Structure formats: structure tokens, C-alpha cells
């Protein structure tokens, strides 16, 4: 704001919108192994158990952060259809991403009135090479296309699945025909009560249990895809 000499400075006020409750969820998993496993199962390794915990936890973090984006039901103001103009797939893909960035910039947040400025692109890994190429400076038929510099981060996510006991856990990845332009700074927040903790519970000789490990974390996320994401339908 322009300030005149001796004029009182204008102070902003905090605007409280609709209040939502965000759950902080306890995620937990455990492993235990018996004397017989240690003595007879040559495939058993303690290091493998530790790696499994780390892999599962990383998959959980990806799911927590990406699932609100992938499975959100977007309104027309957050959608860009495939642009099939162009002689090659790279041109069509480039035109689609460019149209998505333009469309996002024309949508203003209802509270702050600021436009969306996506800098992250989330897609399936099968689209990786075409996306990386179409964002670079390229020449097609004598026409030079400058690099699309607004996107500084590329994330490729295919989901994850595993079987624990008799239950299958499956985390949905990005569909192969979709991509998401994300403004990541403003509308996504982590709520972490505590990160992953792993403890050994000790042996239980009455059941010939050699040892057990229990891992748990308590966390949640605040996500507002409607204010931060543009969903792209990619050209075939």
C-alpha cells in the first residue's frame, strides 16, 4: 500500500473461513519371527525386515500426499482437455501442458484472489520421457519452441501394492492418461505428531518367538486441490 507521510499504517486482518477437522491417523505395522524361522528359513534376514519397514513407510508417505490429488473430483475450472493440435505427440503434449498453465493462471482463489501458478507436474512414469522432452527447448519443422520454465519439479508416481497376511494393500497411482499441475507452496501442509518409530518387543519363549518389531507413525495432511491443482487429460 502507498503510505503518505504521518498517515497511519494499514494493518491486515485475519479472515477465518470454514473450519474443518483434520484427523491425525495412527499407522502401525509389525513383524515377528520364531526360532524355527531363524534355524530353518535361509531366506530370512534381519536386514530385509528393516528394508521392508522403510519401503512400506515410504509408500505410505507417497500415498498420503498424492492420493488427495489423484482421487479429487475436479470442477471445470481445474480441468484442461487434451490439445490434439500439432503434427507429433510431443507438440500435442506440449500444447496441452501450456494450455493447462494458462487455464490455471486465469483461476483466482476465492479468499486471496491470487491466481494459480503451478510449478510441479505429477504424472505416470510411462509418460516420463515424452514429458521431459516436450518441456525442453525444441525445434519442429523449422519452428523453435522455448523451454517451459515455469515447471521446476517433475514427479512420476505409479502407486504401490503389497500383501500382508491375507490382506492386500494397494495405493492408486496416476492414471496413464492424466497429469496434474500443482502449486505446492500454499495449500498443502503436513501434520506430524511423530514420524516413524520402530521398537523391538523382545522374545516370547512360551511361543518360541525369537523377537518382534513394531513400527508406528501418527500424521495427517491438509490438502486443497481445488485451490492448487490443474488436472490435465493427456493426448493419445
C-alpha positions as CSV (number, residue, x, y, z in Angstrom):
1,X,0.0,0.0,0.0
2,X,1.1,3.6,-0.7
3,X,1.9,5.4,2.5
4,X,1.6,9.1,2.9
5,X,3.8,10.9,5.5
6,X,2.4,10.7,9.0
7,X,-0.5,8.5,7.9
8,X,-1.3,5.5,10.0
9,X,-0.1,2.2,8.5
10,X,-2.9,0.0,7.2
11,X,-2.9,-3.3,9.1
12,X,-4.3,-6.5,7.6
13,X,-6.7,-8.7,9.5
14,X,-7.0,-12.4,9.7
15,X,-10.0,-13.9,7.9
16,X,-11.4,-17.1,9.4
17,X,-13.1,-19.3,6.8
18,X,-15.0,-22.5,7.2
19,X,-13.4,-24.7,9.9
20,X,-12.6,-28.3,9.1
21,X,-11.3,-31.1,11.3
22,X,-8.2,-32.8,10.0
23,X,-7.6,-36.3,11.5
24,X,-4.2,-37.3,12.6
25,X,-4.2,-41.1,12.0
26,X,-2.1,-43.7,13.7
27,X,-0.4,-46.0,11.2
28,X,1.2,-49.2,12.6
29,X,2.6,-52.5,11.4
30,X,4.6,-55.3,13.0
31,X,6.9,-58.3,12.2
32,X,7.7,-61.2,14.4
33,X,9.9,-64.2,13.8
34,X,10.3,-67.5,15.6
35,X,13.2,-69.8,16.5
36,X,12.2,-72.1,13.6
37,X,12.4,-69.3,11.1
38,X,15.9,-68.4,12.2
39,X,17.1,-72.0,12.3
40,X,15.5,-73.3,9.1
41,X,14.5,-70.5,6.8
42,X,17.6,-69.4,4.9
43,X,15.7,-66.6,3.2
44,X,15.1,-64.8,6.5
45,X,17.3,-61.8,7.1
46,X,17.0,-59.1,9.8
47,X,18.3,-56.6,7.3
48,X,15.4,-57.5,4.9
49,X,12.9,-56.8,7.7
50,X,14.3,-53.4,8.2
51,X,14.3,-52.6,4.5
52,X,10.6,-53.8,4.3
53,X,9.7,-51.3,7.0
54,X,11.4,-48.5,5.2
55,X,9.8,-49.4,1.9
56,X,6.3,-49.6,3.3
57,X,6.7,-46.4,5.2
58,X,7.9,-44.5,2.1
59,X,5.0,-46.0,0.1
60,X,2.6,-44.8,2.8
61,X,4.0,-41.3,2.7
62,X,3.6,-41.1,-1.1
63,X,0.0,-42.3,-0.7
64,X,-0.9,-39.8,2.0
65,X,0.5,-36.9,-0.1
66,X,-0.6,-37.9,-3.6
67,X,-4.0,-39.6,-3.0
68,X,-5.8,-36.3,-2.3
69,X,-4.6,-35.0,-5.7
70,X,-5.2,-38.1,-7.7
71,X,-8.7,-39.0,-6.4
72,X,-10.2,-35.5,-6.1
73,X,-13.3,-34.7,-8.2
74,X,-12.2,-31.6,-10.1
75,X,-14.6,-29.0,-11.3
76,X,-14.3,-27.5,-14.8
77,X,-12.2,-24.6,-13.5
78,X,-9.5,-27.1,-12.6
79,X,-9.6,-29.2,-15.8
80,X,-7.8,-28.9,-19.1
81,X,-8.7,-31.2,-22.0
82,X,-6.1,-32.8,-24.3
83,X,-4.9,-30.4,-27.1
84,X,-4.5,-32.5,-30.2
85,X,-3.2,-29.7,-32.4
86,X,0.2,-30.5,-33.8
87,X,1.9,-33.0,-36.0
88,X,3.7,-35.0,-33.3
89,X,2.8,-36.3,-29.9
90,X,5.4,-34.0,-28.3
91,X,3.7,-31.0,-29.8
92,X,0.3,-32.2,-28.6
93,X,1.7,-32.9,-25.2
94,X,3.5,-29.5,-25.0
95,X,0.3,-27.7,-26.1
96,X,-1.7,-29.5,-23.5
97,X,0.6,-28.6,-20.7
98,X,0.8,-25.0,-21.9
99,X,-3.0,-24.8,-22.1
100,X,-3.2,-26.1,-18.5
101,X,-0.7,-23.5,-17.2
102,X,-2.7,-20.7,-19.0
103,X,-6.0,-22.0,-17.7
104,X,-4.7,-22.3,-14.1
105,X,-3.5,-18.7,-14.2
106,X,-7.0,-17.5,-15.1
107,X,-8.5,-19.1,-11.9
108,X,-8.4,-17.0,-8.8
109,X,-8.6,-18.2,-5.2
110,X,-12.0,-17.2,-3.7
111,X,-10.3,-15.9,-0.5
112,X,-7.0,-14.4,-1.6
113,X,-7.9,-13.6,-5.2
114,X,-4.5,-14.8,-6.3
115,X,-4.1,-16.9,-9.5
116,X,-2.7,-20.4,-9.5
117,X,0.9,-20.6,-10.6
118,X,1.7,-24.4,-10.8
119,X,5.4,-25.3,-10.6
120,X,5.1,-29.1,-10.1
121,X,4.0,-31.7,-12.6
122,X,2.8,-35.1,-11.4
123,X,2.3,-37.9,-13.9
124,X,2.7,-41.7,-14.5
125,X,6.2,-42.9,-15.2
126,X,5.2,-44.2,-18.7
127,X,4.9,-40.5,-19.7
128,X,8.3,-39.5,-18.3
129,X,10.4,-39.4,-21.5
130,X,7.8,-37.5,-23.6
131,X,7.1,-35.0,-20.8
132,X,10.8,-34.3,-20.2
133,X,11.4,-33.8,-23.9
134,X,8.4,-31.6,-24.5
135,X,9.3,-29.2,-21.7
136,X,12.7,-28.5,-23.2
137,X,13.6,-26.1,-25.9
138,X,13.0,-27.9,-29.2
139,X,12.7,-27.3,-32.9
140,X,9.9,-28.8,-35.0
141,X,9.6,-28.1,-38.8
142,X,11.7,-25.0,-38.6
143,X,9.8,-23.6,-35.6
144,X,11.7,-23.1,-32.4
145,X,9.8,-23.7,-29.2
146,X,11.4,-22.2,-26.0
147,X,11.6,-24.3,-22.8
148,X,8.6,-24.2,-20.4
149,X,10.5,-22.8,-17.5
150,X,7.5,-22.4,-15.0
151,X,7.6,-26.1,-14.1
152,X,10.7,-26.8,-12.0
153,X,9.8,-30.2,-10.4
154,X,8.7,-33.4,-12.1
155,X,7.2,-36.3,-10.1
156,X,6.3,-39.7,-11.6
157,X,4.1,-41.9,-9.4
158,X,2.7,-45.3,-10.3
159,X,1.3,-46.4,-7.0
160,X,2.3,-49.3,-4.8
161,X,0.9,-52.6,-3.6
162,X,1.8,-55.4,-1.1
163,X,0.2,-58.3,0.7
164,X,0.3,-58.5,4.5
165,X,-1.1,-61.8,5.8
166,X,-4.2,-62.3,3.8
167,X,-4.9,-58.6,3.1
168,X,-3.8,-56.7,0.0
169,X,-2.9,-53.1,0.4
170,X,-2.9,-51.1,-2.9
171,X,-2.2,-47.4,-3.3
172,X,-3.5,-45.9,-6.6
173,X,-1.0,-44.3,-8.9
174,X,-1.5,-41.6,-11.5
175,X,-3.6,-42.8,-14.5
176,X,-1.6,-43.1,-17.7
177,X,-3.8,-40.5,-19.5
178,X,-3.7,-37.9,-16.7
179,X,-1.2,-35.4,-15.3
180,X,-1.5,-32.8,-12.6
181,X,-0.1,-29.3,-12.5
182,X,0.4,-28.4,-8.8
183,X,1.1,-25.2,-6.9
184,X,2.8,-26.8,-3.9
185,X,3.7,-24.0,-1.6
186,X,0.4,-22.7,-0.3
187,X,-2.3,-25.3,0.0
188,X,-0.6,-28.4,1.3
189,X,0.5,-28.9,4.9
190,X,1.8,-31.9,6.9
191,X,0.5,-32.5,10.4
192,X,3.0,-34.8,12.2
193,X,2.5,-35.8,15.8
194,X,5.6,-38.0,15.4
195,X,7.4,-39.7,12.5
196,X,8.2,-43.4,12.2
197,X,9.2,-45.1,15.4
198,X,10.4,-48.7,15.4
199,X,10.9,-50.8,18.6
200,X,11.7,-54.4,19.3
201,X,9.3,-56.1,21.7
202,X,11.6,-58.9,22.8
203,X,11.4,-62.6,22.8
204,X,8.4,-64.7,24.0
205,X,9.9,-68.1,24.9
206,X,6.4,-69.5,25.6
207,X,5.6,-69.3,21.9
208,X,9.2,-69.7,20.7
209,X,9.1,-66.2,19.3
210,X,12.7,-65.0,18.8
211,X,11.8,-61.3,18.5
212,X,9.3,-58.8,17.1
213,X,9.4,-55.3,15.7
214,X,6.6,-52.8,15.8
215,X,6.6,-49.6,13.7
216,X,4.1,-46.7,14.0
217,X,3.6,-43.1,13.0
218,X,0.9,-40.5,13.7
219,X,0.4,-38.0,11.0
220,X,-2.1,-36.4,8.6
221,X,-2.3,-33.8,5.8
222,X,-4.2,-30.7,4.9
223,X,-4.8,-30.5,1.1
224,X,-6.8,-28.2,-1.0
225,X,-6.6,-29.5,-4.6
226,X,-9.3,-27.1,-5.8
227,X,-7.0,-24.1,-5.0
228,X,-3.8,-25.6,-6.1
229,X,-4.2,-28.3,-8.9
230,X,-5.0,-28.3,-12.6
231,X,-5.9,-31.8,-13.9
232,X,-4.7,-32.5,-17.5
233,X,-6.1,-35.1,-19.9
234,X,-3.1,-36.1,-22.0
235,X,-3.3,-36.6,-25.7
236,X,-3.1,-40.2,-27.0
